[in-house]
Amino acid sequence: MGKNSGAQSEDIILAKGMIISVDCPLLASAIAGSVHLKDLMLITVDASEAINHVGDQTIVI
């Protein structure tokens, strides 16, 4: 959690049916200076499921 989020990690409860955004900024990459990856996840009873399908469009350097 970021400093300005207002919530502490112990205050957050994930429940079935919630959708969360996993946000991964890469600020010093070799590709155009920065890359911003974002994925939506559906919380299930005992795990999570990716909502977005990345497929083979992701390039790992």
C-alpha positions in Angstrom: 0.0 0.0 0.0 1.3 3.5 -0.8 1.9 6.0 2.0 -1.1 8.1 1.0 -3.6 5.3 0.5 -5.2 5.8 3.9 -5.5 2.0 4.5 -3.2 -0.3 6.3 -2.7 -3.8 4.9 -4.3 -5.4 8.0 -7.5 -3.3 7.3 -8.0 -4.8 3.8 -10.2 -7.9 3.5 -10.5 -9.5 0.1 -13.8 -11.3 -0.5 -15.3 -13.5 -3.2 -16.5 -11.5 -6.2 -14.2 -8.5 -5.6 -12.1 -7.2 -8.5 -8.7 -5.7 -7.8 -6.3 -3.9 -10.0 -2.7 -5.1 -9.8 -0.6 -2.2 -11.0 3.1 -2.6 -11.8 4.9 0.6 -13.1 8.4 0.0 -14.5 9.9 3.5 -14.5 13.4 2.9 -15.7 13.0 0.4 -18.5 14.9 0.4 -21.8 11.6 0.7 -23.7 10.7 4.4 -24.2 11.7 5.2 -20.6 8.8 3.5 -18.8 6.3 0.8 -19.1 3.1 0.5 -17.1 1.5 -3.0 -16.6 -1.9 -3.4 -15.1 -4.0 -6.5 -14.6 -7.5 -7.0 -13.2 -8.0 -10.0 -10.8 -11.3 -11.5 -9.7 -11.2 -12.8 -6.1 -12.6 -16.3 -5.8 -13.4 -18.4 -2.7 -9.8 -19.8 -2.4 -7.7 -18.0 -5.1 -7.9 -15.4 -7.8 -8.5 -15.4 -11.6 -6.9 -13.1 -14.1 -9.6 -11.2 -16.0 -7.3 -9.8 -18.7 -5.6 -12.2 -21.1 -2.1 -11.1 -21.8 -1.4 -13.8 -24.3 1.8 -13.7 -26.2 1.9 -9.9 -26.6 4.1 -9.4 -23.6 7.8 -9.0 -24.4 10.2 -10.0 -21.6 13.6 -8.4 -21.9 
